[in-house]
């Protein structure tokens, strides 16, 4: 099973952070993938990604409207897709398909 990991964050750290995370998880499940999403919200970081989570992932999504904490964890990886959070809130399934295409792993 393919795995998606990611980080979501927004300027206020409230609604969009968690809405994007949920949307990504739902879309991943619908596409038959496993997903773990780290949220960096106003209450801090939840579901922190481990080094092995990142290493084992087929796709890393950074859906953020601000700089994220720990961004150095993703430097040099060719499987990282970056965008704003709203794109995933509006249509997470389409956005995941675009992300896989961008990293050279298109899905049906």
Buried (B, 14 or more C-beta within 10 A) or exposed (E): EBBBBBBBBBEEBEEBBBBBBBBBBEBBEEBEBBBBBBBBBEEEBEEBBEEEBBEEBBBBBBBBBBEBBEEEBBEEEEBBBBBBBBBBBEEBBEBBBBBBEBBEEEBE
